[in-house]
Amino acid sequence: MRLNDCKFIGNLVADPHLKQTKSGVDRCTFTMAVNSYRKAKDPLFLRVASFRHAAQFAGNNLTKGSPVLVEGEL
Protein backbone atom coordinates (compact mmCIF):
# COMPACT_ATOMS: atom_id res chain seq x y z
CA MET A 1 0.00 0.00 0.00
CA ARG A 2 1.31 3.43 -0.92
CA LEU A 3 0.38 6.36 1.28
CA ASN A 4 1.09 8.97 -1.36
CA ASP A 5 -1.75 7.98 -3.73
CA CYS A 6 -4.46 10.47 -4.60
CA LYS A 7 -7.50 10.58 -6.90
CA PHE A 8 -9.28 13.67 -8.18
CA ILE A 9 -12.43 14.04 -10.28
CA GLY A 10 -13.05 17.32 -12.07
CA ASN A 11 -13.25 19.12 -15.39
CA LEU A 12 -10.61 20.60 -17.70
CA VAL A 13 -10.51 24.40 -17.60
CA ALA A 14 -8.70 24.65 -20.98
CA ASP A 15 -7.65 22.43 -23.86
CA PRO A 16 -4.68 20.16 -23.05
CA HIS A 17 -1.20 20.86 -24.47
CA LEU A 18 0.48 17.86 -26.10
CA LYS A 19 4.23 18.17 -26.76
CA GLN A 20 7.33 16.01 -26.85
CA THR A 21 10.24 16.18 -24.44
CA LYS A 22 13.80 16.61 -25.71
CA SER A 23 14.20 12.84 -25.54
CA GLY A 24 11.09 12.28 -27.71
CA VAL A 25 8.62 11.21 -25.00
CA ASP A 26 5.05 12.49 -25.39
CA ARG A 27 3.99 14.84 -22.59
CA CYS A 28 0.53 16.33 -22.08
CA THR A 29 -0.26 19.04 -19.53
CA PHE A 30 -3.64 20.40 -18.52
CA THR A 31 -5.36 22.19 -15.66
CA MET A 32 -8.42 20.72 -14.00
CA ALA A 33 -10.90 22.18 -11.53
CA VAL A 34 -12.09 20.00 -8.65
CA ASN A 35 -15.26 21.22 -6.94
CA SER A 36 -15.77 20.90 -3.21
CA TYR A 37 -18.77 19.13 -1.74
CA ARG A 38 -19.52 22.42 0.02
CA LYS A 39 -21.10 24.88 -2.39
CA ALA A 40 -19.54 27.94 -0.71
CA LYS A 41 -15.93 26.80 -1.21
CA ASP A 42 -13.89 27.74 -4.28
CA PRO A 43 -12.76 24.92 -6.61
CA LEU A 44 -9.27 23.47 -6.35
CA PHE A 45 -7.24 24.00 -9.54
CA LEU A 46 -4.65 21.30 -10.26
CA ARG A 47 -1.94 21.31 -12.92
CA VAL A 48 -1.53 17.76 -14.29
CA ALA A 49 1.19 16.21 -16.48
CA SER A 50 0.88 12.84 -18.18
CA PHE A 51 3.41 10.95 -20.28
CA ARG A 52 3.60 8.42 -23.12
CA HIS A 53 0.31 6.64 -23.96
CA ALA A 54 -1.70 8.53 -21.32
CA ALA A 55 -0.41 11.80 -22.80
CA GLN A 56 -1.41 10.77 -26.33
CA PHE A 57 -4.89 9.81 -25.14
CA ALA A 58 -5.43 13.03 -23.19
CA GLY A 59 -4.09 15.25 -25.97
CA ASN A 60 -6.18 13.59 -28.68
CA ASN A 61 -9.46 13.02 -26.82
CA LEU A 62 -9.94 15.70 -24.16
CA THR A 63 -11.09 19.29 -24.60
CA LYS A 64 -12.05 22.18 -22.35
CA GLY A 65 -14.89 21.08 -20.04
CA SER A 66 -14.18 17.34 -20.37
CA PRO A 67 -14.74 15.39 -17.16
CA VAL A 68 -11.59 13.60 -15.98
CA LEU A 69 -10.48 11.30 -13.20
CA VAL A 70 -6.79 11.67 -12.35
CA GLU A 71 -4.94 9.15 -10.21
CA GLY A 72 -1.33 9.55 -9.20
CA GLU A 73 1.18 10.66 -6.60
CA LEU A 74 1.68 14.07 -5.04
N, C-alpha and C positions, 0 to 999 in steps of 0.2 A: 504494500500500500504506500502510495506517495502522498505526502501531506501538502505538497505544493500545487496540486491539481485544482483547476477552476473551470467553471462552465458559465457562459453568459448567453442570453437570448436577447436579441434586439433587432434593430433595423439599420441598414446602411444610410449614412447621411449624405454621401456623395458617391459617384461612380468609382470603382476600384481602379488602381494604377498598376498595370502589369508591366514589368521590366525584367531585364536580365542582369545578374551580377557580373562583375568583371571576369569571373570564372565560368560564365555561361549558364548558371543556375537560374531558373525562373523564380521571380519574387513578385508577390502581389501585396500591396498595402491598401488598407481602407480604414475608415473610421466608422464605428457603429455607436448607436445610442441605445442604452439600456435603461428602461423606465423602472422606477421604483413602484412597489406595491402601494405606497402612500401617494395619493394624488398631488399633495402639496409639495413634494420633493422634486427638485430638478433632476433630469436624466443624467446618467453617468456616461461620459463619452470616452470610448476606448479606441486607441490606435492599434491595429492588428496587422501583423505581417505573416504571410504564409509562403511556403517554398515548394518547388518542384510540381508534382501533380496537383496538389491542393491549390497552388497558386494559379495554375492553368485553368482549373475549374472555376475558381472565384473570378478571375479576370474575364473569362469567356461567358459566364452565365449570370453573374450578379450585376445589378444596377442600383442606382439610388432608390431607397425605399424597400429594397429586398429584405425579407426576414432572414436572419442568420442565427445559427447556434455555433458558438466558438468554444472549443475545448482546448486547454493547453496549460502551460505553467506560467506563473508570474515571474 
